[in-house]
Amino acid sequence: MDLPADLDTLSPDELRTLAARLMSQVGENERELHYRQTRIEQLAHEIAVLKRMQFGRRSEQTNSEQMSLLNEAIDADLAALEIELEQLRPTPRTDDERQKPKRASLPPGFPRTDIHHEPADTRCSCGCERERIGEDISEKLDYTPGVFMVERHVRGKWVCRTCETLVQAPVPPHVIDKGIPTTGLLAQVLVLVAKYGDHLPLYRQERIFGRAGLAIPQSTLGEWVGVCGMRLQPLVDALRAELHRQEVLHADETPVQMLSPGKGKTHRAYLWAYSTTQFAELKAVVYDFADSRAGEHARAFLGGWCGKLVCDDYGGYKEGFRQGITEIGCAAHARRKFYELHANHKSQIAGQALEYFAALYDVEREAAGLDPEQRRALRQERARPIADALHDWMTGQRKLVSEGSAIAKALDYSLKRWEALMRYLADGRVPIDNNWLENQIRPWATGRANWLFAGSLRAGQRCAAVMSLIRSAQLNGHDPYCYLKDVLTRLPTQRADNLAQLLPHLWSPTTA
């Protein structure tokens, strides 16, 4: 806050106004300081708990694979917490305070590529030409499948003998400060493609690297994962803000097992998924990992958003509907009730219902390539009469079937939600079902088969964040490796107000 040069020139009213502003600023500073101190204490406690889990005695119920995944989560969580603490501290710690172990040299047998960084102008301000008197070399590890390579970053030292000044090109910014991995290594194998794209746990990657000539410890890989997850989080937050600007969204959730440290057991957590529709110009999906299926998680994610939400009949969304969100029912869920009866019991009534649903979906296939207004008009002309006939048929059949029977339950599901199920007919931007989002959740089914469970809540949230970027990149036609390598390269120098340029739907690769 800028103060006047001469307070004596101020009138009493101006002095009182200035005093009030100063008191307000002091109050804000005290609240910020209290928040930072409280948050630092919380993070320090969380770090202490994780370190006890890492170095203390472990439950005998935990098998070797569970231990590997737990170690992976702990290493990544610790690295992420350290980054968050660094951001909260008023002054960053020095290298001596960090007490990091000395890094071993990279194997001399790896092929090396020199990248030179020299000053743009070697002429001194005094007019003399500077001399090159030496250089600093830092090495970063790069990787293509099966082959390690080393980038040697050579920074020449240039001195002016006349005025005895030395200049040197600055250290190129990197997503992991003073780390050895290139962004290609992080994007292709470690953090993104192998771990979250191909779903390989870090202990398996350690073995793969060993066969390539350098067994990078699982703990080091875990640190890289944690740091990159923290660095990418602002981009995921910006993608979430983009979703909030849409008028129609999908929502769904699926169970994911999460390890309960110290117990050697897992409990059911949930992945919540939100996406734009297949008809929207914006192609994006954001995953949100939570420790339960409580509806509060959906309300926290959606915040004050009040658009049209395509979802199933799960009660966790109901409070949002009472607060202004418009419910759009999923015809696929309604159809599925009848399909199961027909497939398992050859129900003739269910078979008749399936014929009506097939006719509705025939219209949707024809409407897929139309613009929203054309799609709405086609639905009104072709689908509306089918829907009305289906409702009349269901109402009549419900009077004939036994109370409590399976077919009665299938009919009740559709009849009770009929208004929500048919809202898609009046809006060409709205899809008929939630299948689009269910397809975006399928990669998690592949992941569960490999890593079995999330190692911690933070690990699940980190995975959800990175997978949001990977899947959104794929929806926009990008190779996830190319996208994330470029993002990790540009992120350290990207202005906060230009962060949106790195979002998958706006991103364009850096031209050399």
C-alpha positions in Angstrom: 0.0 0.0 0.0 1.5 3.4 -1.1 1.5 6.1 1.6 1.5 9.9 0.9 4.9 11.5 0.9 3.8 14.1 3.5 1.2 13.1 6.0 1.0 16.7 7.4 -0.7 17.9 4.3 -3.7 15.5 4.8 -6.9 16.7 6.4 -8.4 15.0 9.5 -10.9 13.1 7.3 -8.2 12.0 4.9 -6.1 10.8 7.9 -9.0 8.8 9.3 -9.6 7.3 5.9 -6.0 6.4 5.6 -5.9 4.9 9.1 -8.9 2.8 8.3 -7.3 1.5 5.1 -4.1 0.7 7.0 -6.0 -1.2 9.7 -7.9 -3.1 7.0 -4.6 -4.0 5.3 -3.1 -5.1 8.7 -6.2 -7.3 9.3 -5.9 -8.9 5.8 -2.1 -9.5 6.4 -2.8 -11.1 9.8 -5.5 -13.4 8.3 -3.2 -14.4 5.5 -0.4 -15.1 7.9 -2.7 -17.1 10.2 -3.9 -19.1 7.2 -0.4 -19.8 6.0 0.8 -20.8 9.4 -2.2 -23.1 10.0 -1.7 -24.7 6.6 2.0 -25.2 7.2 1.2 -27.0 10.5 -1.3 -29.2 8.7 1.1 -30.1 6.0 3.9 -30.7 8.4 1.7 -33.1 10.4 0.7 -34.9 7.2 4.4 -35.2 6.2 5.2 -36.6 9.7 2.4 -39.2 9.3 3.6 -40.2 5.9 7.2 -40.6 7.1 6.1 -42.8 10.0 4.3 -44.9 7.5 7.4 -45.0 5.2 9.9 -45.9 7.8 7.9 -47.4 10.7 6.8 -51.0 11.1 4.2 -52.2 8.5 1.2 -54.4 8.9 1.9 -58.1 8.1 -1.4 -58.1 6.2 0.1 -55.9 3.5 1.6 -58.0 0.7 4.6 -57.1 -1.5 2.5 -55.5 -4.3 0.5 -53.5 -1.8 3.8 -52.3 -0.2 5.2 -51.3 -3.6 2.1 -49.2 -4.4 2.0 -47.8 -0.9 5.6 -46.7 -1.2 4.9 -45.2 -4.6 2.0 -43.1 -3.2 4.0 -42.0 -0.1 7.0 -40.9 -2.2 4.8 -38.9 -4.5 2.7 -37.5 -1.7 5.8 -36.3 0.2 7.2 -34.6 -2.9 3.8 -32.9 -3.5 3.6 -31.7 0.1 7.1 -30.3 0.0 6.2 -28.3 -3.1 3.1 -26.9 -1.4 5.1 -26.0 1.7 7.7 -24.2 -0.4 4.9 -22.1 -1.9 3.5 -21.2 1.6 6.9 -20.3 3.2 7.7 -16.6 3.1 11.3 -17.3 2.0 12.3 -20.5 0.2 14.7 -22.9 1.8 18.3 -23.1 0.5 19.9 -26.2 -1.0 21.7 -26.8 2.4 18.4 -26.7 4.3 16.8 -29.2 1.9 19.6 -31.7 2.7 19.1 -33.7 -0.5 21.5 -36.6 -1.2 24.2 -36.0 -3.7 23.1 -37.2 -7.2 25.2 -39.9 -8.9 26.6 -39.2 -12.3 24.7 -40.5 -15.3 26.3 -43.6 -16.9 29.1 -42.6 -19.4 27.9 -45.1 -22.0 24.6 -43.3 -22.7 24.6 -41.3 -26.0 24.9 -37.6 -25.3 23.6 -34.5 -27.1 25.1 -31.1 -26.4 22.7 -28.1 -26.1 24.6 -24.8 -25.9 23.3 -21.8 -24.1 25.4 -18.6 -24.8 24.7 -14.9 -24.3 22.9 -13.2 -27.2 25.7 -10.6 -27.3 29.3 -11.1 -26.2 30.2 -7.4 -26.4 30.5 -5.8 -23.0 28.7 -2.5 -22.1 32.2 -0.8 -22.1 32.7 -1.7 -25.7 35.2 -4.6 -25.3 34.6 -8.1 -26.6 34.2 -10.7 -23.9 36.3 -13.8 -23.7 35.0 -17.3 -23.1 36.8 -18.6 -20.0 34.9 -21.7 -19.2 31.5 -23.4 -19.0 29.0 -25.1 -16.6 27.5 -28.4 -17.8 24.4 -29.9 -16.4 23.0 -33.3 -17.6 19.4 -34.3 -18.0 18.1 -37.8 -18.7 16.0 -38.4 -21.8 14.3 -41.6 -22.9 12.7 -43.1 -25.9 11.2 -46.6 -25.5 14.1 -48.9 -24.7 16.9 -46.3 -25.0 18.3 -43.7 -22.5 20.0 -40.6 -23.8 21.6 -37.6 -22.0 21.2 -34.0 -22.8 24.3 -31.9 -21.9 23.3 -28.3 -21.3 26.5 -26.3 -21.8 26.5 -22.7 -20.4 29.6 -20.8 -21.4 31.2 -18.2 -19.1 32.1 -14.9 -20.8 34.3 -12.3 -19.1 35.3 -8.8 -20.0 39.0 -8.3 -19.0 38.6 -4.5 -19.0 35.8 -4.1 -16.5 36.2 -7.6 -15.0 32.5 -8.6 -15.4 31.3 -12.1 -16.2 28.1 -13.1 -17.9 26.4 -16.4 -18.5 23.2 -17.6 -20.1 20.5 -18.3 -17.5 19.6 -21.8 -16.5 16.6 -22.9 -18.7 13.5 -23.2 -16.5 12.2 -26.7 -15.9 9.1 -28.2 -14.3 11.4 -30.0 -11.7 13.9 -27.5 -10.5 17.5 -28.9 -10.8 16.1 -32.3 -11.6 17.6 -34.7 -14.1 14.6 -35.8 -16.2 13.8 -34.0 -19.4 10.2 -33.2 -20.1 10.2 -35.9 -22.7 11.1 -38.5 -20.0 8.4 -37.2 -17.7 5.7 -37.1 -20.4 6.5 -40.3 -22.2 7.3 -42.8 -19.6 7.2 -41.7 -16.0 4.4 -39.4 -15.0 1.9 -39.4 -17.8 1.9 -42.0 -20.6 3.3 -45.1 -18.8 1.9 -44.4 -15.3 -1.5 -42.8 -16.2 -1.9 -43.8 -19.9 -0.7 -47.4 -19.9 -1.3 -47.7 -16.1 2.1 -49.2 -15.2 2.9 -49.0 -11.5 6.3 -47.4 -10.7 7.9 -50.6 -9.5 7.3 -52.2 -12.9 8.8 -49.1 -14.6 11.8 -49.4 -12.4 12.5 -52.9 -13.8 11.9 -51.6 -17.4 14.5 -48.9 -16.9 16.9 -51.4 -15.4 16.7 -53.4 -18.6 17.4 -50.2 -20.6 20.6 -49.6 -18.6 19.6 -47.4 -15.6 17.5 -48.6 -12.7 15.9 -45.4 -11.5 14.8 -46.0 -7.9 11.1 -46.2 -7.3 11.4 -43.5 -4.7 12.9 -41.1 -7.3 10.1 -41.9 -9.7 7.6 -41.2 -7.0 9.1 -37.8 -6.3 8.8 -36.9 -10.0 5.2 -38.0 -10.1 4.3 -35.9 -7.1 6.0 -32.8 -8.3 4.5 -33.0 -11.8 1.1 -33.6 -10.3 1.4 -30.4 -8.3 2.7 -28.4 -11.3 -0.2 -29.5 -13.5 -3.0 -28.9 -10.9 -3.6 -25.3 -11.9 -4.2 -26.4 -15.5 -6.8 -28.9 -14.3 -8.5 -26.2 -12.2 -8.7 -24.0 -15.3 -10.2 -26.9 -17.2 -12.8 -27.3 -14.5 -13.6 -23.6 -14.8 -14.2 -24.2 -18.5 -16.7 -26.9 -17.7 -18.6 -24.5 -15.4 -19.2 -22.2 -18.4 -21.1 -25.0 -20.3 -24.9 -25.2 -20.2 -25.1 -29.0 -20.5 -22.8 -31.5 -18.7 -22.6 -35.2 -18.0 -21.9 -36.6 -14.6 -21.2 -40.2 -13.4 -19.2 -42.0 -10.7 -17.5 -45.4 -10.4 -15.9 -47.2 -7.4 -12.1 -47.4 -6.9 -10.5 -49.2 -4.1 -8.2 -47.1 -1.9 -5.6 -48.4 0.5 -6.1 -47.7 4.2 -2.5 -47.3 5.4 -1.7 -49.1 8.6 -4.6 -51.6 8.2 -3.3 -53.5 5.2 -6.8 -53.3 3.7 -8.6 -51.2 1.1 -11.9 -49.4 1.3 -14.2 -48.2 -1.5 -13.5 -44.7 -2.7 -15.1 -43.1 -5.8 -14.0 -41.5 -9.0 -16.5 -38.8 -10.1 -16.4 -37.8 -13.7 -17.8 -34.7 -15.4 -17.7 -33.9 -19.2 -19.1 -31.9 -22.0 -21.5 -33.6 -24.4 -20.6 -35.1 -27.8 -22.5 -32.2 -29.3 -20.5 -29.4 -27.6 -17.7 -27.5 -29.3 -15.6 -27.9 -26.1 -14.3 -31.4 -25.7 -13.3 -31.9 -22.1 -13.6 -34.3 -19.2 -12.5 -33.7 -15.6 -12.2 -36.5 -13.1 -12.6 -35.9 -9.3 -11.4 -38.5 -6.8 -13.1 -38.6 -3.4 -13.1 -41.0 -0.5 -16.9 -41.7 -0.7 -20.0 -41.5 -2.9 -21.6 -38.8 -0.8 -23.5 -36.2 -2.8 -21.5 -33.4 -1.2 -18.6 -34.2 -3.5 -20.8 -33.5 -6.6 -22.1 -30.3 -5.0 -18.5 -29.2 -4.2 -17.3 -29.8 -7.7 -20.3 -28.2 -9.5 -20.4 -25.2 -7.0 -22.9 -22.7 -8.2 -23.3 -24.1 -11.7 -27.0 -24.3 -12.7 -27.2 -25.9 -16.1 -28.6 -29.2 -17.5 -27.0 -32.3 -16.0 -27.2 -35.7 -17.7 -26.9 -38.4 -15.0 -28.5 -41.6 -13.7 -31.0 -41.8 -10.8 -28.3 -41.7 -8.0 -29.6 -39.7 -5.0 -26.3 -37.8 -4.6 -27.3 -35.5 -7.4 -30.8 -34.7 -6.0 -29.8 -31.8 -3.8 -28.3 -30.1 -6.8 -31.6 -30.4 -8.6 -33.3 -28.7 -5.7 -30.8 -25.8 -6.0 -31.5 -25.1 -9.6 -29.8 -27.7 -11.7 -32.0 -29.3 -14.4 -32.1 -33.1 -14.4 -31.7 -34.9 -17.7 -32.5 -38.6 -17.4 -30.4 -41.3 -19.1 -32.4 -43.4 -21.6 -29.7 -46.1 -21.6 -30.3 -46.7 -17.9 -34.0 -47.0 -18.5 -33.5 -49.3 -21.4 -31.0 -51.5 -19.5 -33.7 -52.5 -17.0 -35.7 -54.1 -19.7 -32.7 -55.5 -21.5 -31.6 -57.5 -18.4 -35.1 -58.9 -18.1 -35.2 -59.9 -21.7 -31.7 -61.3 -21.8 -32.1 -63.3 -18.5 -35.8 -64.3 -18.6 -37.0 -63.8 -22.2 -39.7 -61.4 -20.9 -42.0 -60.6 -23.8 -43.0 -57.2 -22.2 -39.4 -56.3 -21.9 -38.9 -57.2 -25.5 -41.7 -54.9 -26.6 -40.1 -52.1 -24.5 -36.8 -52.6 -26.3 -38.4 -52.2 -29.7 -39.6 -48.7 -28.6 -36.2 -47.8 -27.3 -34.6 -49.1 -30.6 -36.9 -46.7 -32.5 -35.8 -43.7 -30.4 -32.1 -44.6 -30.9 -32.7 -44.9 -34.7 -33.7 -41.3 -34.7 -30.7 -40.3 -32.6 -28.3 -42.0 -35.1 -29.9 -39.9 -37.9 -29.7 -36.7 -35.8 -26.0 -37.2 -34.8 -24.6 -35.1 -37.6 -27.1 -32.2 -37.4 -26.8 -28.9 -35.7 -28.7 -28.4 -32.4 -31.8 -26.7 -34.0 -32.1 -29.3 -36.8 -31.6 -32.1 -34.2 -34.4 -30.6 -32.0 -36.8 -30.4 -35.0 -36.1 -34.0 -36.1 -36.7 -35.2 -32.5 -40.0 -33.3 -32.3 -41.1 -34.7 -35.7 -39.9 -38.3 -35.4 -39.0 -39.1 -31.7 -41.8 -37.3 -29.9 -44.6 -39.6 -31.3 -42.6 -42.7 -30.4 -42.0 -41.4 -26.9 -45.7 -40.6 -26.4 -46.6 -44.1 -27.6 -44.0 -45.7 -25.3 -45.4 -43.8 -22.3 -49.0 -44.9 -23.1 -47.8 -48.4 -23.5 -45.9 -48.4 -20.2 -48.8 -46.9 -18.3 -51.1 -49.6 -19.6 -48.7 -52.4 -18.9 -48.1 -51.2 -15.4 -51.8 -51.8 -14.5 -51.5 -55.4 -15.7 -48.3 -56.6 -14.0 -47.9 -57.8 -10.4 -46.8 -55.3 -7.7 -43.2 -55.8 -6.7 -42.3 -57.9 -9.8 -39.1 -57.2 -11.7 -41.0 -55.9 -14.8 -43.0 -53.6 -12.5 -39.8 -52.2 -11.1 -38.5 -51.6 -14.6 -41.7 -49.8 -15.6 -41.7 -47.7 -12.5 -38.1 -46.6 -13.0 -39.0 -45.0 -16.4 -42.5 -43.7 -15.4 -41.3 -42.0 -12.3 -38.5 -40.3 -14.2 -40.4 -39.7 -17.4 -40.2 -35.9 -17.5 -36.4 -36.0 -16.9 -36.0 -38.8 -19.5 -37.8 -36.9 -22.2 -36.3 -33.4 -21.7 -33.7 -34.2 -24.4 -36.5 -33.9 -27.0 -36.9 -30.2 -26.5 -33.2 -29.2 -26.7 -30.9 -30.3 -29.5 -27.8 -29.7 -27.3 -28.9 -32.4 -24.9 -28.0 -36.1 -25.5 -30.4 -39.0 -25.1 -28.2 -40.8 -22.5 -25.1 -40.7 -20.4 -23.1 -43.2 -22.6 -20.7 -40.6 -23.8 -19.3 -40.1 -20.2 -19.4 -43.8 -19.5 -17.0 -44.3 -22.4 -14.7 -41.7 -20.8 -14.6 -43.7 -17.5 -13.5 -46.9 -19.3 -9.8 -46.1 -19.1 -10.1 -46.3 -15.3 -11.4 -49.9 -15.6 -8.1 -50.7 -17.4 -6.2 -48.9 -14.7 -7.9 -50.9 -11.9 -6.8 -54.1 -13.5 -3.2 -53.0 -13.3 -2.7 -51.0 -10.1 -5.7 -52.6 -8.2 -6.2 -49.7 -5.9 -5.1 -46.1 -5.2 -2.3 -45.8 -2.6 -3.8 -42.8 -0.8 -6.4 -40.0 -1.2 -3.8 -37.7 -2.6 -2.6 -40.4 -5.0 -6.1 -40.8 -6.3 -6.6 -37.1 -6.7 -3.3 -36.7 -8.5 -4.2 -39.6 -10.9 -7.6 -38.0 -11.5 -6.0 -34.6 -12.4 -3.4 -36.0 -14.8 -5.9 -38.4 -16.4 -8.2 -35.4 -17.0 -5.6 -33.8 -19.1 -4.7 -37.0 -20.9 -8.3 -37.9 -21.8 -9.2 -34.3 -22.8 -6.1 -34.2 -25.1 -7.3 -37.4 -26.7 -10.8 -36.0 -27.2 -9.3 -33.0 -29.0 -7.3 -35.3 -31.3 -3.9 -34.7 -29.6 -1.2 -37.3 -28.9 -1.0 -37.2 -25.1 2.8 -37.5 -25.2 3.2 -34.5 -27.6 0.7 -32.5 -25.6 2.1 -33.1 -22.2 5.7 -32.8 -23.2 5.0 -29.4 -24.6 2.9 -28.4 -21.6 5.6 -29.4 -19.1 8.2 -27.5 -21.2 6.2 -24.3 -21.3 4.5 -24.4 -17.9 7.4 -23.0 -15.8 7.5 -19.8 -17.9 3.8 -19.5 -18.8 2.1 -16.4 -17.4 -0.8 -17.2 -15.0 -3.2 -15.0 -17.1 -2.3 -17.0 -20.2 -2.6 -20.4 -18.6 -5.7 -21.2 -20.7 -3.5 -21.4 -23.8 -2.2 -24.7 -22.5 -5.7 -26.3 -22.1 -6.2 -29.3 -24.5 -8.9 -27.6 -26.6 -6.9 -24.4 -27.1 -3.4 -25.9 -27.2 -1.2 -25.7 -30.3 2.3 -27.2 -30.4 5.3 -24.9 -30.1 6.9 -24.3 -33.4 10.7 -24.6 -33.5 
